[in-house]
Amino acid sequence: MQSIGRNEACPCGSGKKYKKCCLITLLPTIDDLAWQRVHNMHRQLVRKLMEFTAKKYGVTGYNEAWDEFNLWSNEEAFDPDSQLHQIFGPWMFYHWSPDPEETELGDEITAEMTPAEIFLEEFRDQLSDLEIEDLEENLRRPFSFYDVLECKPGSWVKVQDILTEEYFTVIEKMGSQSMTTGDLLFGKVVTVRNVTMFDGLAPIVFPPQYKIAVINERENYRKGGGQITAQGLREFNLELLEIFWDIYDSVTNPREPVITNTDGDLIQQHKMTFLIDNIDEIFEALHSLDFNDSKEDLLEDADFYKNGKLKSIEFPWLRKGNKAHKHWDNTMLGHIRLEKNKMIVEVNSKERSKKFLSVLKKRMPKGWQLKTTVIENSVAKAGKEKKSSREIEQAQKLKELNESPEVQELLTKTIENHWKSWPMTPLPALNGKTPVEAIKSKDGRARVDALITQFERTVKQRSVPGQTIETFQKLRERLGL
């Protein structure tokens, strides 16, 4: 993220220079007694607010606030044991007010005022200066999304508000133990007597890839011109919740991925069985579909009867080049097996099954008949518990082949070539731009950085031939990140 100049206007909207306002919060307090004093006061204040809100608003008020917090998409009533209570509570206290047109609360509740505003108005004379400062800071600060820049577990975490671009060093004893550089947080940051802390934080941290959705919102927000301020974010309370819920649902309830082949077709296994009149004629018509091997090479691996006639043979159906991977020499479209009076063709999409029928009609107008087509999606196939002995044998052979030095070398080279061409590949996450094109703008650089950060995290969790942390360090150097 781009830095803010010390003498520039502070993004929080205070009107002060950055160096005399929020920049101060970048310096972690070294006074543990000051932190303990503010922390203890804050805990007691939250308890007072909870008691006040429960008494003033009751179950009806909590349910109305809970409905709005869930953007009216949750049919269940508020549950105080929900893991989201830690973020919902501060949101309700400081950001929610009853809708005067929809609320079922009585006239004694002042509509369009938050519980904290009413609490402050009624009890200001009974509150300490520190408590008043805490309440006013919480009412001023918005919920937002934060990029974790650095973390000292059990002590503090340095973050940047992705939307306002403010920087903070937050004193966080517990939460910092589960945070990692590159994480995305949703919550709010407040500063009381130079002690900066989280007050309301989502119960889970989000992977780096989800920063792109926030960056997109920042770009849209700015199209009207001007800088995003803390006050401005408070006015977009529900829009921020919508982004939060989209990300939260994606992480906690991931949808089954839509798997496509390199042509962009939905993966759906098709097994076509044909009746054939003459195996030799079919082989003669189709063997060139495997242009990597000569007819003679294919026959060397075939099975023959004792009289020398062809019994069975199998070979791939290939196409030169690849739409998705320009550095690939060819694409395997399917697998063909000929045996006696039968031909079995396996492809991984409906489109390729139709394409093969078209090829067959051109190369072999007569002498075959489609008997059956079995369609099986990848999920159903993966869920089968029993496999035939032939399938087990084939799986073992495939495993041994994949683990062979030759295949591993080829796989490594293929993946290395993929990352070499990646900077010039148009990507949906970059709005159809290539990384090289995207880095020309500030928001584009941020999107590319988020993608590479996610790649780096993934490779640390699972190693892949030809893909290491150095792969992405070189990408960063190449792109000037």
C-alpha positions in Angstrom: 0.0 0.0 0.0 1.1 3.6 -0.7 2.5 5.6 2.2 0.9 8.9 3.4 3.2 11.9 3.6 3.9 13.2 7.2 2.7 16.7 6.2 -0.3 15.6 4.2 -3.9 15.9 5.6 -4.7 13.0 7.9 -7.1 10.4 6.2 -9.2 10.3 9.4 -10.7 13.6 8.4 -9.6 15.5 11.5 -8.2 18.3 9.5 -4.7 17.9 11.2 -1.5 17.0 9.5 -0.9 13.2 9.4 2.3 13.5 11.6 0.3 15.3 14.4 -2.7 12.9 14.2 -2.9 9.2 13.3 0.9 8.8 12.6 1.3 8.9 16.4 -0.6 5.7 16.7 2.1 3.9 14.7 4.3 4.0 17.8 3.5 1.2 20.1 3.2 2.3 23.7 6.0 1.1 25.9 4.1 2.0 29.0 2.5 -1.3 30.0 0.8 0.4 32.9 -0.9 2.9 30.6 -2.2 0.0 28.4 -3.4 -1.9 31.4 -5.2 1.1 32.8 -7.0 1.8 29.4 -7.7 -1.9 28.9 -9.3 -2.3 32.3 -11.3 0.8 31.9 -12.5 -0.3 28.5 -13.6 -3.7 29.8 -15.7 -2.1 32.6 -17.2 0.4 30.2 -18.2 -2.4 27.8 -19.9 -4.2 30.7 -21.8 -1.0 31.5 -22.9 -0.5 27.9 -24.1 -4.2 27.7 -26.2 -3.8 30.8 -27.6 -0.5 29.7 -28.4 -1.8 26.2 -30.0 -5.0 27.4 -32.2 -3.0 29.9 -33.0 -0.2 27.4 -33.6 -2.2 24.2 -34.4 -5.7 25.5 -34.6 -8.8 23.2 -36.6 -6.8 20.6 -33.8 -4.3 20.2 -31.1 -7.0 20.0 -33.0 -8.9 17.4 -33.6 -5.7 15.3 -29.9 -4.9 15.4 -29.0 -8.5 14.7 -31.2 -8.5 11.6 -29.6 -5.4 10.3 -26.1 -6.6 11.1 -26.9 -9.7 9.0 -28.4 -7.5 6.3 -31.8 -9.1 6.9 -30.7 -12.4 5.5 -30.6 -14.4 8.7 -33.8 -16.0 9.9 -32.5 -17.0 13.3 -32.8 -14.7 16.3 -29.8 -13.2 18.1 -27.7 -15.8 19.9 -25.4 -14.3 22.6 -23.2 -17.4 22.3 -22.5 -16.7 18.6 -18.8 -16.4 17.8 -19.8 -13.2 15.9 -20.9 -11.6 19.2 -17.4 -10.1 19.6 -17.9 -8.0 16.5 -21.7 -7.6 16.7 -21.7 -6.0 20.2 -19.4 -3.0 19.3 -21.3 -2.6 16.0 -24.6 -2.4 17.8 -23.4 -0.1 20.5 -21.7 2.5 18.3 -23.1 2.0 14.7 -26.7 0.9 14.9 -29.8 2.9 15.6 -33.5 1.9 15.4 -35.2 2.6 12.1 -38.1 5.0 13.1 -40.3 3.5 10.3 -39.7 -0.2 11.1 -38.8 -0.5 14.8 -41.1 -2.3 17.2 -39.4 -0.5 20.2 -41.5 2.0 22.1 -41.5 5.7 21.9 -39.2 6.0 24.8 -36.3 4.8 22.6 -34.8 7.8 20.6 -34.7 6.7 17.0 -31.7 7.5 14.9 -29.4 7.5 17.9 -27.0 4.7 18.8 -27.1 3.0 22.2 -23.7 4.5 23.0 -24.9 8.0 22.1 -27.9 7.7 24.4 -25.8 6.2 27.1 -23.3 9.1 26.9 -26.1 11.6 26.9 -27.7 10.2 30.0 -24.6 9.4 32.1 -22.0 11.9 31.0 -21.8 13.5 34.5 -21.2 10.1 36.0 -18.4 9.0 33.6 -14.7 9.6 33.9 -12.8 11.7 31.4 -11.2 8.4 30.2 -14.5 6.7 29.7 -15.9 9.7 27.8 -12.8 9.7 25.5 -13.3 6.0 24.8 -17.0 6.5 23.9 -16.3 9.5 21.7 -13.5 7.7 19.9 -15.6 4.6 19.3 -18.4 6.8 17.9 -15.9 8.5 15.6 -14.1 5.5 14.2 -15.6 3.3 11.5 -15.4 -0.4 11.0 -13.0 -1.2 8.1 -10.7 -3.7 6.6 -7.1 -3.9 7.7 -4.0 -5.4 6.0 -1.5 -7.0 8.5 1.9 -5.5 7.7 3.9 -6.9 10.7 3.1 -8.8 13.8 4.7 -9.6 17.1 2.6 -12.4 18.6 1.4 -11.7 22.1 2.3 -8.0 21.9 1.3 -5.8 18.9 0.3 -5.8 15.2 1.0 -3.2 12.6 -1.9 -2.7 10.2 -3.0 -0.5 7.4 -6.6 0.5 6.8 -7.0 -0.6 3.1 -9.8 2.0 2.5 -8.5 5.1 4.3 -4.8 4.0 4.0 -4.2 5.0 7.6 -1.5 3.1 9.5 -1.8 1.8 13.1 0.3 -0.1 15.5 -2.3 -1.9 17.6 -1.5 -3.3 21.1 -3.1 -6.7 21.0 -2.1 -9.4 23.4 -4.4 -12.3 22.4 -5.5 -11.8 18.8 -1.9 -11.1 17.6 -1.0 -14.7 18.4 -3.2 -16.0 15.5 -2.3 -13.2 13.0 0.3 -13.4 10.1 1.7 -10.8 7.8 -0.6 -10.6 4.8 -3.8 -11.4 6.7 -7.0 -9.4 6.1 -8.9 -8.3 9.2 -12.3 -6.7 9.6 -13.1 -4.7 12.7 -12.4 -1.2 14.1 -9.3 0.4 15.6 -9.6 3.0 18.3 -7.0 5.1 20.1 -7.5 6.2 23.7 -4.7 8.2 25.5 -2.2 7.0 22.8 -3.1 3.4 23.4 -4.4 1.9 20.1 -6.5 -1.2 20.3 -9.1 -3.3 18.5 -12.7 -2.8 19.6 -14.7 -5.3 17.6 -12.8 -7.7 15.4 -14.2 -10.5 13.2 -13.6 -13.9 14.9 -11.5 -15.2 11.9 -8.8 -13.7 9.8 -9.1 -13.8 6.0 -6.5 -14.9 3.5 -4.7 -12.3 1.4 -6.7 -13.0 -1.8 -9.8 -11.4 -0.3 -8.1 -8.0 -0.2 -8.9 -7.7 -3.9 -12.6 -7.3 -3.1 -11.8 -4.4 -0.7 -9.4 -2.8 -3.2 -12.2 -2.9 -5.8 -14.5 -1.2 -3.4 -11.9 1.5 -2.6 -11.5 2.1 -6.4 -15.3 2.4 -6.8 -15.6 4.6 -3.8 -13.0 7.1 -5.1 -14.5 7.4 -8.6 -16.4 10.5 -7.5 -13.0 12.0 -6.4 -11.5 12.8 -3.1 -10.0 10.8 -0.3 -11.8 8.2 1.8 -12.0 9.4 5.4 -13.1 7.7 8.7 -16.2 9.8 8.7 -17.0 8.8 5.1 -16.7 5.1 6.0 -19.2 5.5 8.9 -21.7 6.6 6.3 -21.1 3.5 4.3 -21.8 1.2 7.3 -24.1 -1.3 5.5 -21.9 -1.4 2.3 -18.9 -2.5 4.4 -21.0 -5.1 6.1 -22.0 -6.5 2.7 -18.4 -6.9 1.7 -17.6 -8.5 5.1 -20.5 -11.1 4.7 -19.4 -12.0 1.2 -15.9 -12.7 2.3 -17.0 -14.4 5.6 -19.4 -16.7 3.7 -16.8 -17.6 1.1 -14.3 -18.6 3.8 -16.6 -20.4 6.2 -19.0 -21.9 3.6 -16.8 -22.4 0.5 -18.8 -23.3 -2.6 -17.9 -26.4 -4.5 -15.4 -25.2 -7.1 -16.4 -25.1 -10.7 -13.7 -27.2 -12.5 -13.1 -26.6 -16.2 -10.6 -28.0 -18.6 -8.1 -25.8 -20.5 -10.8 -25.0 -23.1 -13.0 -23.5 -20.4 -15.5 -26.4 -20.6 -17.1 -27.7 -17.5 -15.4 -30.9 -16.4 -17.9 -33.8 -16.9 -16.5 -37.2 -17.7 -18.0 -38.8 -20.8 -17.3 -42.4 -21.6 -18.6 -43.3 -25.1 -18.8 -46.9 -26.3 -19.0 -47.6 -30.0 -19.7 -50.8 -31.9 -17.2 -51.1 -34.8 -17.1 -53.4 -37.8 -13.4 -53.5 -38.3 -10.7 -52.6 -35.8 -8.0 -52.2 -38.4 -10.0 -49.7 -40.4 -10.9 -47.7 -37.4 -7.2 -47.6 -36.3 -6.1 -46.6 -39.8 -8.6 -43.7 -39.8 -7.8 -42.5 -36.3 -4.2 -43.2 -35.3 -3.0 -39.8 -36.6 -5.0 -38.2 -33.8 -1.9 -39.0 -31.8 0.5 -36.9 -33.9 3.3 -37.4 -31.3 3.7 -41.1 -32.2 3.9 -42.8 -35.6 1.6 -45.6 -36.6 4.5 -48.1 -36.1 5.3 -46.8 -32.6 1.6 -47.2 -31.5 1.5 -50.8 -32.9 4.6 -51.7 -30.8 2.5 -51.3 -27.7 -0.6 -53.1 -29.1 -1.9 -56.5 -28.3 -2.2 -59.1 -31.1 -3.9 -62.5 -31.6 -1.7 -65.5 -32.3 -2.5 -65.2 -36.0 -1.0 -61.7 -36.0 -4.2 -59.8 -36.2 -4.7 -56.7 -34.1 -6.5 -57.5 -30.8 -6.5 -54.2 -28.9 -4.7 -50.8 -28.9 -5.0 -47.5 -27.2 -3.7 -44.0 -27.8 -4.4 -40.3 -26.9 -6.4 -37.8 -29.0 -4.3 -34.7 -29.2 -4.5 -31.2 -30.5 -1.6 -28.9 -31.2 -1.1 -26.0 -28.8 -3.3 -25.0 -25.8 -5.7 -22.1 -25.5 -5.0 -21.5 -21.8 -1.2 -22.3 -21.7 0.5 -20.8 -24.7 3.8 -22.6 -23.9 2.2 -26.0 -24.1 3.0 -28.0 -27.2 -0.3 -29.8 -27.3 -3.5 -30.5 -25.5 -4.8 -34.0 -24.7 -8.5 -34.0 -25.7 -9.3 -37.6 -24.8 -8.3 -41.3 -24.8 -9.2 -43.9 -27.4 -9.1 -47.7 -26.8 -9.9 -50.2 -29.6 -10.6 -53.8 -28.8 -12.2 -56.5 -31.0 -15.5 -55.0 -32.2 -15.6 -52.2 -29.7 -14.2 -48.7 -29.3 -14.2 -46.8 -26.0 -13.5 -43.1 -26.0 -13.1 -41.1 -22.8 -13.2 -37.2 -22.7 -13.7 -34.8 -19.9 -16.5 -32.5 -21.2 -19.7 -32.5 -23.2 -18.1 -30.2 -25.8 -15.3 -32.6 -26.4 -17.6 -35.6 -26.8 -19.5 -33.7 -29.5 -16.2 -32.7 -31.2 -15.1 -36.4 -31.3 -18.3 -37.4 -33.0 -17.7 -34.7 -35.6 -14.1 -36.0 -36.1 -15.3 -39.6 -36.4 -17.9 -38.7 -39.0 -15.3 -37.0 -41.2 -12.6 -39.7 -40.8 -14.8 -42.8 -40.8 -18.3 -42.1 -42.3 -19.4 -45.7 -41.9 -18.5 -48.9 -39.9 -19.3 -47.7 -36.4 -22.3 -47.1 -34.2 -22.6 -45.2 -30.9 -23.8 -47.8 -28.4 -23.8 -45.9 -25.0 -22.6 -42.7 -23.4 -22.0 -42.7 -19.7 -21.8 -39.2 -18.1 -20.2 -38.9 -14.7 -19.3 -35.7 -12.9 -16.0 -35.4 -11.1 -17.5 -35.2 -7.6 -19.5 -38.4 -8.1 -16.5 -40.2 -9.5 -14.3 -39.0 -6.6 -16.9 -40.3 -4.1 -16.9 -43.9 -5.3 -15.7 -46.2 -2.6 -15.1 -49.4 -4.6 -12.8 -49.6 -7.6 -12.2 -52.5 -9.9 -8.9 -54.3 -9.9 -8.2 -52.8 -13.3 -8.9 -49.3 -12.0 -6.6 -49.9 -9.0 -3.9 -51.3 -11.3 -4.2 -48.3 -13.6 -4.1 -45.9 -10.7 -0.9 -47.5 -9.4 0.7 -47.3 -12.8 -0.3 -43.6 -13.1 1.1 -42.9 -9.6 4.4 -44.5 -10.5 4.5 -42.6 -13.8 3.8 -39.3 -12.1 6.5 -40.0 -9.6 9.1 -40.9 -12.2 12.0 -38.5 -12.6 11.1 -37.8 -16.3 7.5 -36.8 -15.4 8.7 -34.7 -12.4 11.2 -32.9 -14.6 8.5 -32.2 -17.2 6.1 -31.0 -14.5 8.7 -28.8 -13.0 9.5 -27.3 -16.4 5.7 -26.8 -17.2 5.1 -25.0 -13.9 8.2 -22.8 -14.2 7.1 -21.8 -17.7 3.6 -21.0 -16.3 5.1 -18.5 -13.8 7.4 -17.0 -16.5 4.4 -16.2 -18.6 2.1 -15.3 -15.7 2.9 -11.5 -15.7 1.7 -11.4 -19.4 -1.5 -13.4 -18.7 -4.9 -11.6 -18.5 -6.5 -12.5 -15.2 -10.2 -12.1 -14.0 -8.9 -11.0 -10.6 -7.2 -8.0 -12.3 -10.3 -7.1 -14.3 -9.0 -8.8 -17.4 -5.6 -7.1 -17.3 -2.2 -8.8 -17.2 -0.1 -8.2 -14.0 2.3 -6.1 -16.2 -0.6 -3.9 -17.2 -2.2 -3.8 -13.7 0.9 -2.6 -11.8 0.7 0.7 -13.8 -2.0 1.9 -11.4 -1.9 2.1 -7.6 -4.9 -0.1 -7.1 -3.7 -2.5 -9.7 -0.4 -2.9 -7.9 -2.3 -3.6 -4.7 -4.3 -6.3 -6.4 -1.2 -8.0 -7.9 0.5 -7.8 -4.5 -2.4 -9.5 -2.8 -2.4 -12.3 -5.4 1.4 -12.9 -5.0 1.0 -12.8 -1.2 -1.6 -15.6 -1.5 0.6 -17.6 -3.8 3.5 -17.3 -1.3 1.3 -18.5 1.6 0.0 -21.4 -0.4 3.4 -22.6 -1.4 4.5 -22.6 2.2 1.6 -24.9 3.0 2.1 -27.3 0.1 5.2 -27.7 -2.0 4.9 -28.2 -5.7 7.7 -29.0 -8.2 8.9 -25.9 -9.9 7.2 -23.6 -7.5 8.9 -22.3 -4.4 8.9 -19.1 -2.3 11.9 -18.0 -4.5 9.5 -18.3 -7.5 7.4 -15.5 -6.1 10.3 -13.4 -4.9 11.5 -13.4 -8.5 8.0 -12.4 -9.6 8.0 -9.5 -7.2 11.5 -8.3 -8.4 10.3 -8.7 -12.0 7.2 -6.6 -11.4 9.0 -4.1 -9.1 6.9 -4.9 -6.1 
